[in-house]
Amino acid sequence: MTQNGPMTAPDEVPAITLAGGVPMPMVGFGTWPLHAHQACEAVLQALRAGYRHIDTATMYANEDEIGHALRDSGVPRPEVFLTTKLRARDAGRERQVLAASLRSLGTDHLDLWLIHWPPRGRASVSAWRELLALRDEGLTRAVGVSNYSLRQIDELIEATGEAPAVNQIHWDPSRYDAGLLRALRQRGVVVEGYSPLKDTDLKHPVLGEIAAAHGVTPAQVVLRWHVEHEIVVIPKSANPARIAANLDLFGFSLDPAEVARIDGLGR
Ligand SMILES: NC(=O)c1ccc[n+]([C@@H]2O[C@H](COP(=O)([O-])OP(=O)(O)OC[C@H]3O[C@@H](n4cnc5c(N)ncnc54)[C@H](OP(=O)(O)O)[C@@H]3O)[C@@H](O)[C@H]2O)c1
């Protein structure tokens, strides 16, 4: 137990293997919009609760605090999967920006570096080539994108022969899109969902019924639903009890009928 809730053993959290063989824990800790002392405290709390996957971005302006929390936690760097993101407006300055992120985070490599948004609304093959080159130098174990359309991803693949390892996109039951999921998987792209809870009606009777059947909360049902679909999920919380509960997803599972009911919530 942590001070404020259950502790999940890090090895209970399944990992998905990214192209190139890099394991990525299926549940990570989202850090936007955490700042200053609160960011440091929340990340420390998350590491204590058992998270070994932290999601940040240059745009969140909290990489220094996350670096402090990682150092203060005593958790060895190789045990944590660390993602940060290149701001769209920093395309063209990839090398300097990555060096600054590494300095702030207090590490010599990332696990995943993402292009946060398509630069100027375009796929930006030049930025993608830079990310691939920096990965090949060992500065990040994997590279990917965020908020990219399928067409933009296809443009990157056509130009370089390499698909992004991950597309981090807005995902929740109301946004469930089986066709998009299938198309990304066919291209070898792992889907990472952001904002899983924010726009979800946690009072919806379907979520309430399923939660009651398993003795968990509707939020845990939504997060577990991502895992059942093999979608990586990165809930944010600043509340220690919710931080712990959002990772405590491995003492129950959803059957196919329950998954299908949640899939149907957006229709
Ligand atoms: N790539 C992108 O463009 C992009 C965009 C947005 C977000 N992200 C990433 O995705 C992460 C998560 O997304 P998000 O922060 O937008 O949304 P979220 O994780 O879906 O929701 C966070 C909100 O839900 C509350 N919450 C957390 N756990 C809860 C629970 N168990 N029950 C009820 N409420 C709960 C939080 O409040 P408390 O803090 O009070 O618990 C907070 O208000 C971000 O932190 C960021 O790392 C990426």
The ligand as an SDF file (V2000), in Angstrom:
LIG
                    3D

 48 52  0  0  0  0  0  0  0  0999 V2000
   -0.6660   14.5020  -27.2470 N   0  0  0  0  0  0  0  0  0  0  0  0
   -1.5360   15.4270  -26.9160 C   0  0  0  0  0  0  0  0  0  0  0  0
   -1.8650   16.3310  -27.6960 O   0  0  0  0  0  0  0  0  0  0  0  0
   -2.1690   15.3720  -25.5450 C   0  0  0  0  0  0  0  0  0  0  0  0
   -3.3030   16.1620  -25.2800 C   0  0  0  0  0  0  0  0  0  0  0  0
   -3.8760   16.0810  -24.0070 C   0  0  0  0  0  0  0  0  0  0  0  0
   -3.3220   15.2390  -23.0510 C   0  0  0  0  0  0  0  0  0  0  0  0
   -2.1940   14.4970  -23.3390 N   0  0  0  0  0  0  0  0  0  0  0  0
   -1.5840   13.6180  -22.3160 C   0  0  0  0  0  0  0  0  0  0  0  0
   -2.5780   12.7330  -21.8170 O   0  0  0  0  0  0  0  0  0  0  0  0
   -2.6630   12.8540  -20.3950 C   0  0  0  0  0  0  0  0  0  0  0  0
   -4.0790   12.5810  -19.9160 C   0  0  0  0  0  0  0  0  0  0  0  0
   -4.9960   13.4240  -20.5300 O   0  0  0  0  0  0  0  0  0  0  0  0
   -5.7850   14.5950  -19.7510 P   0  0  0  0  0  0  0  0  0  0  0  0
   -5.0150   15.0380  -18.5890 O   0  0  0  0  0  0  0  0  0  0  0  0
   -6.1510   15.5900  -20.8080 O   0  0  0  0  0  0  0  0  0  0  0  0
   -7.1500   13.8930  -19.3550 O   0  0  0  0  0  0  0  0  0  0  0  0
   -7.5860   12.6770  -18.3830 P   0  0  0  0  0  0  0  0  0  0  0  0
   -6.3970   11.9620  -17.8720 O   0  0  0  0  0  0  0  0  0  0  0  0
   -8.6260   11.9450  -19.1480 O   0  0  0  0  0  0  0  0  0  0  0  0
   -8.3630   13.4300  -17.2520 O   0  0  0  0  0  0  0  0  0  0  0  0
   -7.7580   14.1620  -16.2490 C   0  0  0  0  0  0  0  0  0  0  0  0
   -8.8920   14.7140  -15.3890 C   0  0  0  0  0  0  0  0  0  0  0  0
   -9.6320   13.6250  -14.8320 O   0  0  0  0  0  0  0  0  0  0  0  0
   -9.5750   13.6800  -13.4010 C   0  0  0  0  0  0  0  0  0  0  0  0
   -9.3940   12.3000  -12.9400 N   0  0  0  0  0  0  0  0  0  0  0  0
   -8.2670   11.5550  -12.9370 C   0  0  0  0  0  0  0  0  0  0  0  0
   -8.4900   10.3240  -12.4590 N   0  0  0  0  0  0  0  0  0  0  0  0
   -9.8110   10.2710  -12.1410 C   0  0  0  0  0  0  0  0  0  0  0  0
  -10.6320    9.2590  -11.5930 C   0  0  0  0  0  0  0  0  0  0  0  0
  -10.1550    8.0560  -11.2730 N   0  0  0  0  0  0  0  0  0  0  0  0
  -11.9510    9.5450  -11.3980 N   0  0  0  0  0  0  0  0  0  0  0  0
  -12.4430   10.7530  -11.7150 C   0  0  0  0  0  0  0  0  0  0  0  0
  -11.7100   11.7650  -12.2330 N   0  0  0  0  0  0  0  0  0  0  0  0
  -10.3870   11.5270  -12.4480 C   0  0  0  0  0  0  0  0  0  0  0  0
   -8.4000   14.5620  -13.0750 C   0  0  0  0  0  0  0  0  0  0  0  0
   -8.6200   15.2700  -11.8780 O   0  0  0  0  0  0  0  0  0  0  0  0
   -7.6250   15.1000  -10.5780 P   0  0  0  0  0  0  0  0  0  0  0  0
   -6.2670   15.5240  -11.0280 O   0  0  0  0  0  0  0  0  0  0  0  0
   -8.2390   16.0180   -9.5790 O   0  0  0  0  0  0  0  0  0  0  0  0
   -7.7010   13.6570  -10.1860 O   0  0  0  0  0  0  0  0  0  0  0  0
   -8.3780   15.5410  -14.2590 C   0  0  0  0  0  0  0  0  0  0  0  0
   -9.3070   16.5700  -14.0450 O   0  0  0  0  0  0  0  0  0  0  0  0
   -2.1690   14.2920  -20.1380 C   0  0  0  0  0  0  0  0  0  0  0  0
   -1.8120   14.4700  -18.7870 O   0  0  0  0  0  0  0  0  0  0  0  0
   -1.0140   14.3630  -21.1030 C   0  0  0  0  0  0  0  0  0  0  0  0
    0.1200   13.6700  -20.5720 O   0  0  0  0  0  0  0  0  0  0  0  0
   -1.6370   14.5350  -24.5760 C   0  0  0  0  0  0  0  0  0  0  0  0
  1  2  1  0
  2  3  2  0
  2  4  1  0
  4  5  1  0
  4 48  2  0
  5  6  2  0
  6  7  1  0
  7  8  2  0
  8  9  1  0
  8 48  1  0
  9 10  1  0
  9 46  1  0
 10 11  1  0
 11 12  1  0
 11 44  1  0
 12 13  1  0
 13 14  1  0
 14 15  2  0
 14 16  1  0
 14 17  1  0
 17 18  1  0
 18 19  2  0
 18 20  1  0
 18 21  1  0
 21 22  1  0
 22 23  1  0
 23 24  1  0
 23 42  1  0
 24 25  1  0
 25 26  1  0
 25 36  1  0
 26 27  1  0
 26 35  1  0
 27 28  2  0
 28 29  1  0
 29 30  1  0
 29 35  2  0
 30 31  1  0
 30 32  2  0
 32 33  1  0
 33 34  2  0
 34 35  1  0
 36 37  1  0
 36 42  1  0
 37 38  1  0
 38 39  2  0
 38 40  1  0
 38 41  1  0
 42 43  1  0
 44 45  1  0
 44 46  1  0
 46 47  1  0
M  CHG  2   8   1  16  -1
M  END
$$$$
